[in-house]
Structure formats: structure tokens, C-alpha cells
């Protein structure tokens, strides 16, 4: 009887300690010093842009034309680490900026070599955009980007 009472008492004390420990707040989880999304976007806009060209993808004739067009805005577009042997050599890429802001169907227009082309395609697939708008509705658009030695 005394053994059962002692076990029950230790169990209650142990559970009380666990409950007390889990009820306390861990301060580093609560106070996060992270920048807001707007601050991230402002910081990304200050970084140098690539030489880019955008054009809307042709729509079927049944769909009305866009009256109010806004091209896509680059959010995350880090430069690929390419090593071109010739200063005049350029790598040009064409791709679709989807209505979801992701890069779709990138392909090389002007090659800088097999290795450089793969590095550029690998980097471009990770780029993110605010999609183009057609009358306020996100839409696909075509983009062309040129890389070279500055």
C-alpha cells in the first residue's frame, strides 16, 4: 500500500514537472527578428537586374486583347556562376514566366558551351517573378535574358 502510494506520488510529481516545463515559453522561439516579406522584396529590387526582354504570349483570337498590361517583376534572380573564355561570348536564354511566377520551358538561344549552358539553365529554373498582368489577371509571358562578362 505504501509502495503504491509512493509510486503514484512520484508519478504525479514527475508529470507536474513535465507539465510545468512544457508550459514555459522558450524565448528564442517567440522573439524572431526576421524581416517582413515587403522588406525582402525591397532588398531584392535594389540588386542589379539582368538584361531582360518580356513579351506577352499570343492569345487565341477568341480571347479579347489586354487593355492594361503589366510585365513580370523579378523577385529572385541570382546570377549563375559561369566562366566564359571569350569576353564577346554571350549566353542567351528564352523562357516562360508562368501565371504562378515560376520559370517554365527555359531553352538556350545562343550557347556559351555545354557546361555554361547547364549552369545557366540550372540557375534560371530557380528564379521567381511576380507574374505579368493582363487587365489585372496574372498571365504567362515570354522572357529573354542574356548573360556575358561585364
Backbone as CSV, one residue per row, in Angstrom:
resi,resn,N_x,N_y,N_z,CA_x,CA_y,CA_z,C_x,C_y,C_z
1,UNK,0.829,-1.190,0.000,0.000,0.000,0.000,0.875,1.255,0.000
2,UNK,1.889,1.260,0.864,2.795,2.409,0.939,3.586,2.505,-0.367
3,UNK,3.959,1.376,-0.939,4.694,1.359,-2.210,3.857,1.946,-3.344
4,UNK,2.558,1.573,-3.390,1.685,2.112,-4.426,1.509,3.615,-4.250
5,UNK,1.347,4.064,-3.020,1.174,5.491,-2.751,2.433,6.254,-3.149
6,UNK,3.610,5.675,-2.851,4.875,6.312,-3.194,5.032,6.410,-4.719
7,UNK,4.682,5.343,-5.449,4.780,5.345,-6.909,3.829,6.376,-7.508
8,UNK,2.577,6.420,-7.010,1.598,7.376,-7.505,2.057,8.800,-7.223
9,UNK,2.612,9.034,-6.034,3.105,10.363,-5.665,4.259,10.791,-6.555
10,UNK,5.222,9.878,-6.818,6.343,10.212,-7.699,5.872,10.458,-9.130
11,UNK,4.901,9.691,-9.555,4.360,9.871,-10.891,3.702,11.245,-11.032
12,UNK,2.909,11.655,-10.027,2.261,12.961,-10.075,3.286,14.097,-10.039
13,UNK,4.322,13.952,-9.226,5.376,14.970,-9.164,6.103,15.037,-10.503
14,UNK,6.383,13.880,-11.085,7.059,13.853,-12.391,6.218,14.494,-13.474
15,UNK,4.922,14.181,-13.508,4.035,14.778,-14.511,3.888,16.282,-14.300
16,UNK,3.834,16.700,-13.036,3.750,18.133,-12.750,4.987,18.850,-13.253
17,UNK,6.149,18.226,-13.120,7.386,18.836,-13.630,7.390,18.917,-15.142
18,UNK,6.882,17.860,-15.808,6.822,17.868,-17.272,5.833,18.920,-17.743
19,UNK,4.670,18.989,-17.102,3.676,19.982,-17.493,4.195,21.393,-17.239
20,UNK,4.860,21.602,-16.134,5.434,22.915,-15.840,6.516,23.280,-16.831
21,UNK,7.336,22.306,-17.230,8.413,22.567,-18.199,7.842,22.908,-19.567
22,UNK,6.798,22.174,-19.989,6.249,22.410,-21.320,5.398,23.674,-21.370
23,UNK,4.905,24.148,-20.236,4.093,25.353,-20.215,4.940,26.618,-20.300
24,UNK,6.232,26.515,-19.975,7.075,27.706,-20.066,7.375,27.989,-21.524
25,UNK,7.494,29.250,-21.857,7.776,29.623,-23.243,9.280,29.748,-23.437
26,UNK,9.742,29.268,-24.539,11.145,29.353,-24.914,11.321,30.672,-25.657
27,UNK,12.100,31.594,-25.093,12.128,32.973,-25.579,12.664,33.099,-26.992
28,UNK,13.623,32.271,-27.407,14.158,32.439,-28.761,13.146,32.024,-29.819
29,UNK,12.159,31.194,-29.465,11.117,30.836,-30.417,10.088,31.955,-30.559
30,UNK,9.909,32.724,-29.507,8.888,33.752,-29.500,9.375,35.017,-30.192
31,UNK,10.579,35.476,-29.896,11.084,36.742,-30.433,11.928,36.478,-31.678
32,UNK,11.311,36.595,-32.833,12.022,36.396,-34.091,12.315,37.752,-34.710
33,UNK,13.548,37.974,-35.087,13.931,39.209,-35.760,14.091,38.940,-37.243
34,UNK,13.015,38.586,-37.902,13.048,38.320,-39.330,12.419,39.494,-40.068
35,UNK,12.986,39.854,-41.209,12.365,40.937,-41.977,11.050,40.477,-42.595
36,UNK,10.174,41.434,-42.828,8.889,41.118,-43.436,9.080,40.830,-44.923
37,UNK,8.052,40.294,-45.560,8.115,39.989,-46.990,8.344,41.263,-47.800
38,UNK,7.717,42.357,-47.397,7.906,43.630,-48.098,9.353,44.088,-48.014
39,UNK,9.979,43.922,-46.851,11.388,44.296,-46.702,12.272,43.428,-47.589
40,UNK,11.981,42.117,-47.692,12.739,41.219,-48.572,12.610,41.663,-50.022
41,UNK,11.369,41.987,-50.446,11.151,42.416,-51.825,11.890,43.714,-52.125
42,UNK,11.857,44.671,-51.172,12.588,45.933,-51.373,14.080,45.681,-51.502
43,UNK,14.603,44.780,-50.688,16.028,44.455,-50.749,16.385,43.795,-52.081
44,UNK,15.518,42.906,-52.569,15.770,42.226,-53.840,15.686,43.187,-55.015
45,UNK,14.810,44.190,-54.927,14.684,45.165,-56.014,15.935,46.022,-56.147
46,UNK,16.686,46.211,-55.061,17.888,47.033,-55.103,19.067,46.332,-55.753
47,UNK,18.988,45.010,-55.928,20.081,44.271,-56.532,20.069,44.459,-58.039
48,UNK,21.240,44.339,-58.687,21.309,44.594,-60.127,20.432,43.626,-60.920
49,UNK,19.835,44.159,-61.976,18.954,43.355,-62.832,19.739,42.831,-64.023
50,UNK,19.215,41.821,-64.654,19.803,41.258,-65.861,19.276,42.025,-67.061
51,UNK,19.881,41.822,-68.184,19.383,42.382,-69.428,18.239,41.484,-69.877
52,UNK,17.007,41.918,-69.630,15.838,41.069,-69.876,14.884,41.734,-70.850
53,UNK,14.203,40.910,-71.627,13.154,41.359,-72.538,11.909,40.525,-72.242
54,UNK,10.743,41.172,-72.163,9.498,40.459,-71.909,8.512,40.759,-73.026
55,UNK,7.750,39.758,-73.405,6.680,39.966,-74.379,5.544,39.016,-74.055
56,UNK,4.293,39.496,-74.196,3.162,38.605,-73.899,3.073,37.475,-74.914
57,UNK,2.619,36.336,-74.452,2.418,35.179,-75.333,1.140,35.413,-76.129
58,UNK,1.173,35.099,-77.431,-0.001,35.340,-78.266,-1.177,34.518,-77.774
59,UNK,-2.305,35.185,-77.730,-3.537,34.568,-77.255,-4.389,34.153,-78.455
60,UNK,-5.278,33.189,-78.297,-6.210,32.854,-79.374,-7.093,34.062,-79.707
61,UNK,-7.581,34.132,-80.931,-8.362,35.283,-81.378,-9.679,35.450,-80.624
62,UNK,-10.211,34.382,-80.044,-11.486,34.461,-79.340,-11.366,35.233,-78.029
63,UNK,-10.167,35.296,-77.470,-9.964,35.986,-76.193,-9.653,37.452,-76.474
64,UNK,-10.318,38.394,-75.774,-10.057,39.811,-76.014,-8.626,40.194,-75.633
65,UNK,-8.100,41.210,-76.315,-6.753,41.703,-76.061,-6.691,42.388,-74.707
66,UNK,-5.478,42.499,-74.190,-5.253,43.175,-72.909,-5.280,44.679,-73.108
67,UNK,-6.049,45.364,-72.285,-6.054,46.816,-72.313,-5.000,47.363,-71.361
68,UNK,-4.874,46.735,-70.212,-3.931,47.173,-69.188,-2.920,46.047,-68.974
69,UNK,-1.690,46.232,-69.434,-0.660,45.192,-69.363,0.442,45.634,-68.404
70,UNK,0.843,44.739,-67.518,1.990,44.978,-66.648,2.958,43.820,-66.830
71,UNK,4.227,44.085,-67.182,5.189,42.989,-67.374,5.532,42.329,-66.040
72,UNK,6.128,41.148,-66.081,6.515,40.481,-64.837,7.606,41.272,-64.114
73,UNK,7.625,41.149,-62.787,8.649,41.796,-61.969,9.526,40.718,-61.346
74,UNK,10.832,40.879,-61.479,11.774,39.909,-60.916,11.791,40.020,-59.398
75,UNK,11.654,38.890,-58.707,11.746,38.848,-57.247,13.060,38.215,-56.811
76,UNK,13.346,37.024,-57.335,14.581,36.305,-57.006,15.224,35.870,-58.317
77,UNK,16.348,36.512,-58.675,17.036,36.187,-59.925,18.550,36.245,-59.728
78,UNK,19.119,35.332,-58.949,20.572,35.356,-58.750,21.320,34.988,-60.030
79,UNK,22.459,35.649,-60.248,23.276,35.368,-61.425,23.905,33.983,-61.329
80,UNK,23.930,33.232,-62.432,24.636,31.941,-62.430,26.142,32.183,-62.440
81,UNK,26.888,31.259,-61.889,28.343,31.362,-61.855,28.907,30.707,-63.110
82,UNK,29.056,31.516,-64.159,29.564,30.983,-65.419,30.952,31.545,-65.682
83,UNK,31.752,30.774,-66.405,33.105,31.186,-66.773,33.216,31.105,-68.287
84,UNK,33.053,32.251,-68.928,33.153,32.297,-70.377,34.595,32.613,-70.751
85,UNK,35.166,31.813,-71.669,36.559,32.011,-72.074,36.736,33.272,-72.911
86,UNK,35.779,33.573,-73.754,35.842,34.720,-74.649,34.976,35.844,-74.086
87,UNK,35.508,37.069,-74.006,34.740,38.193,-73.468,33.533,38.536,-74.324
88,UNK,33.588,38.250,-75.608,32.489,38.564,-76.505,31.415,37.483,-76.535
89,UNK,31.677,36.361,-75.887,30.733,35.254,-75.887,29.563,35.561,-74.951
90,UNK,28.375,35.290,-75.397,27.161,35.537,-74.624,26.329,34.263,-74.564
91,UNK,25.574,34.106,-73.474,24.592,33.033,-73.351,23.231,33.709,-73.284
92,UNK,22.374,33.415,-74.260,21.020,33.959,-74.281,20.036,32.835,-74.037
93,UNK,19.038,33.124,-73.202,18.052,32.126,-72.813,16.655,32.700,-73.004
94,UNK,15.736,31.876,-73.465,14.332,32.237,-73.563,13.547,31.312,-72.631
95,UNK,12.517,31.850,-71.990,11.694,31.036,-71.086,10.339,31.705,-70.910
96,UNK,9.434,30.979,-70.293,8.092,31.468,-69.998,8.011,31.771,-68.507
97,UNK,7.542,32.975,-68.164,7.213,33.302,-66.771,5.736,32.985,-66.631
98,UNK,5.436,31.956,-65.862,4.057,31.490,-65.732,3.210,32.392,-64.864
99,UNK,1.925,32.166,-64.882,0.998,32.922,-64.042,1.259,32.659,-62.564
100,UNK,2.014,31.583,-62.262,2.393,31.276,-60.885,3.705,31.951,-60.478
101,UNK,4.364,32.671,-61.408,5.612,33.365,-61.099,6.849,32.509,-61.252
102,UNK,6.686,31.266,-61.655,7.823,30.370,-61.841,8.276,30.363,-63.296
103,UNK,9.518,29.925,-63.505,10.080,29.824,-64.853,9.700,28.473,-65.440
104,UNK,9.191,28.504,-66.678,8.805,27.282,-67.380,9.509,27.236,-68.735
105,UNK,9.869,26.060,-69.171,10.419,25.787,-70.501,11.612,26.659,-70.889
106,UNK,12.650,26.737,-70.049,13.813,27.530,-70.465,14.602,26.785,-71.543
107,UNK,15.108,27.520,-72.535,15.984,26.912,-73.533,16.999,27.935,-74.012
108,UNK,18.134,27.435,-74.472,19.264,28.263,-74.877,19.047,28.762,-76.308
109,UNK,19.174,30.076,-76.500,19.121,30.669,-77.837,20.525,30.789,-78.419
110,UNK,21.474,31.307,-77.628,22.879,31.420,-78.028,23.716,30.709,-76.974
111,UNK,24.468,29.703,-77.388,25.211,28.856,-76.470,26.568,29.459,-76.102
112,UNK,26.980,29.218,-74.873,28.306,29.606,-74.409,29.163,28.386,-74.133
113,UNK,28.681,27.221,-74.495,29.362,25.959,-74.223,28.461,25.079,-73.380
114,UNK,28.656,23.775,-73.449,27.764,22.824,-72.776,27.705,23.054,-71.267
115,UNK,28.863,23.221,-70.624,28.899,23.403,-69.172,28.206,24.705,-68.758
116,UNK,28.529,25.807,-69.466,27.941,27.096,-69.134,26.434,27.088,-69.347
117,UNK,25.993,26.445,-70.422,24.561,26.364,-70.694,23.835,25.652,-69.557
118,UNK,24.398,24.546,-69.078,23.761,23.801,-67.988,23.708,24.622,-66.699
119,UNK,24.782,25.359,-66.402,24.814,26.193,-65.193,23.748,27.281,-65.280
120,UNK,23.630,27.912,-66.456,22.633,28.965,-66.644,21.221,28.401,-66.510
121,UNK,20.936,27.279,-67.162,19.597,26.674,-67.074,19.268,26.270,-65.639
122,UNK,20.249,25.742,-64.925,20.048,25.334,-63.531,19.666,26.538,-62.667
123,UNK,20.340,27.672,-62.870,20.058,28.878,-62.084,18.700,29.477,-62.454
124,UNK,18.406,29.541,-63.749,17.169,30.183,-64.203,15.935,29.428,-63.731
125,UNK,16.013,28.123,-63.636,14.852,27.339,-63.178,14.454,27.687,-61.744
126,UNK,15.350,28.301,-60.989,15.058,28.668,-59.598,14.619,30.130,-59.453
127,UNK,14.579,30.877,-60.537,14.157,32.274,-60.484,12.665,32.361,-60.189
128,UNK,12.277,33.460,-59.520,10.874,33.701,-59.211,10.508,35.133,-59.608
129,UNK,9.293,35.285,-60.113,8.795,36.572,-60.580,7.422,36.847,-59.998
130,UNK,7.057,38.116,-59.970,5.665,38.494,-59.798,5.112,38.452,-61.221
131,UNK,4.095,37.646,-61.502,3.688,37.398,-62.896,3.168,38.648,-63.595
132,UNK,3.186,38.590,-64.927,2.623,39.659,-65.746,1.117,39.702,-65.520
133,UNK,0.553,40.900,-65.685,-0.890,41.055,-65.519,-1.507,41.519,-66.830
134,UNK,-2.630,40.918,-67.154,-3.428,41.307,-68.319,-4.794,41.692,-67.773
135,UNK,-5.095,42.985,-67.794,-6.342,43.504,-67.202,-6.485,43.069,-65.748
136,UNK,-5.364,43.046,-65.017,-5.373,42.710,-63.596,-5.336,41.225,-63.283
137,UNK,-5.275,40.380,-64.314,-5.270,38.928,-64.122,-3.872,38.387,-64.434
138,UNK,-3.270,37.579,-63.525,-1.944,37.013,-63.815,-1.983,36.169,-65.090
139,UNK,-0.944,36.326,-65.921,-0.892,35.619,-67.192,0.539,35.231,-67.513
140,UNK,0.697,34.273,-68.425,2.020,33.845,-68.871,2.641,34.923,-69.748
141,UNK,3.974,35.008,-69.722,4.678,35.903,-70.640,6.024,35.291,-70.987
142,UNK,6.534,35.654,-72.149,7.832,35.151,-72.603,8.920,36.113,-72.173
143,UNK,10.065,35.561,-71.788,11.201,36.390,-71.383,12.466,35.902,-72.070
144,UNK,13.361,36.832,-72.348,14.684,36.504,-72.883,15.703,37.203,-72.015
145,UNK,16.758,36.471,-71.635,17.815,37.014,-70.792,19.162,36.701,-71.433
146,UNK,20.058,37.670,-71.350,21.406,37.492,-71.918,22.428,37.606,-70.793
147,UNK,23.365,36.670,-70.771,24.454,36.670,-69.801,25.772,36.811,-70.545
148,UNK,26.700,37.505,-69.943,28.023,37.661,-70.532,28.976,38.220,-69.485
149,UNK,30.213,38.443,-69.879,31.196,39.011,-68.978,31.041,40.518,-69.021
150,UNK,30.989,41.123,-67.844,30.801,42.575,-67.782,32.124,43.288,-67.795
